[in-house]
Amino acid sequence: MPSITIELPDSAYRAALSFPPAERMRLGTIALSAAFATTEAAYQDEAEDEEPPTTVEHIAAIREAFADEEAGECIDGDVFMAELREKRGREK
């Protein structure tokens, strides 16, 4: 039969040893269910955060951005932020 190891602090381990075997099994099942549910929820959140694969529209936008950059229509991010701070009176 497969086994699962559950890490417990010493005090919790000693307390768990005082329970009858059926109660230890019940608590182990609850802990395992909670761990599984937490892991599953985290996995679902990660799956929802993933962006869809690159589409034709994304590729066209990237191509357009490169063309703008080559044409000199883009400015460096640091330059932009410095100009923005200056306009708002928050220059470093």
C-alpha positions as CSV (number, residue, x, y, z in Angstrom):
1,M,0.0,0.0,0.0
2,P,1.4,3.5,-0.9
3,S,2.2,5.7,2.0
4,I,2.3,9.5,2.4
5,T,4.5,11.3,4.9
6,I,3.0,14.3,6.7
7,E,5.5,16.7,8.4
8,L,4.3,17.7,11.8
9,P,5.9,19.8,14.6
10,D,7.0,17.6,17.5
11,S,4.2,18.8,19.7
12,A,1.6,18.0,17.1
13,Y,3.2,14.6,16.5
14,R,3.1,13.7,20.2
15,A,-0.6,14.8,20.3
16,A,-1.4,12.8,17.3
17,L,0.1,9.7,18.9
18,S,-2.4,10.0,21.7
19,F,-5.4,9.6,19.3
20,P,-6.8,6.2,18.5
21,P,-5.7,4.8,15.0
22,A,-9.1,5.5,13.5
23,E,-9.0,9.2,14.6
24,R,-5.4,9.5,13.3
25,M,-6.6,8.1,9.9
26,R,-9.5,10.5,9.8
27,L,-7.2,13.5,10.6
28,G,-4.7,12.3,8.0
29,T,-7.4,12.1,5.4
30,I,-8.6,15.6,6.3
31,A,-5.0,17.0,6.0
32,L,-4.4,15.2,2.7
33,S,-7.8,16.5,1.3
34,A,-6.9,20.0,2.4
35,A,-3.4,19.8,0.8
36,F,-4.9,18.4,-2.4
37,A,-7.6,21.1,-2.6
38,T,-5.0,23.8,-2.0
39,T,-2.7,22.4,-4.7
40,E,-5.5,22.0,-7.1
41,A,-6.7,25.6,-6.5
42,A,-3.2,26.9,-7.0
43,Y,-2.9,24.9,-10.3
44,Q,-6.3,26.3,-11.5
45,D,-5.2,29.9,-10.7
46,E,-1.9,29.4,-12.7
47,A,-3.9,27.9,-15.6
48,E,-6.2,30.9,-15.6
49,D,-3.2,33.4,-15.5
50,E,-1.6,31.9,-18.6
51,E,-1.9,33.9,-21.7
52,P,-3.3,32.3,-24.8
53,P,-0.8,31.3,-27.5
54,T,0.4,34.1,-29.8
55,T,-2.2,35.0,-32.4
56,V,-1.9,36.6,-35.8
57,E,-2.9,39.9,-34.2
58,H,-0.1,39.6,-31.7
59,I,2.4,38.9,-34.3
60,A,1.2,41.9,-36.4
61,A,1.4,44.2,-33.3
62,I,4.9,43.0,-32.6
63,R,5.9,43.6,-36.2
64,E,4.4,47.1,-36.1
65,A,6.2,47.9,-32.8
66,F,9.6,46.9,-34.4
67,A,8.8,49.1,-37.4
68,D,8.0,52.0,-35.1
69,E,11.2,51.5,-33.3
70,E,13.3,51.3,-36.5
71,A,11.6,54.5,-37.7
72,G,12.6,56.3,-34.5
73,E,9.1,56.7,-33.2
74,C,9.9,55.1,-29.9
75,I,11.8,56.5,-26.9
76,D,13.7,54.8,-24.2
77,G,11.7,53.9,-21.1
78,D,14.1,55.7,-18.8
79,V,13.9,58.9,-20.9
80,F,10.1,58.7,-20.9
81,M,9.9,58.3,-17.2
82,A,12.3,61.2,-16.6
83,E,10.2,63.4,-18.9
84,L,7.1,62.3,-17.0
85,R,8.6,63.1,-13.6
86,E,9.7,66.5,-14.8
87,K,6.2,67.2,-16.1
88,R,4.7,66.2,-12.8
89,G,7.4,68.0,-10.7
90,R,8.8,64.9,-9.2
91,E,12.3,64.8,-10.7
92,K,14.8,62.7,-8.7
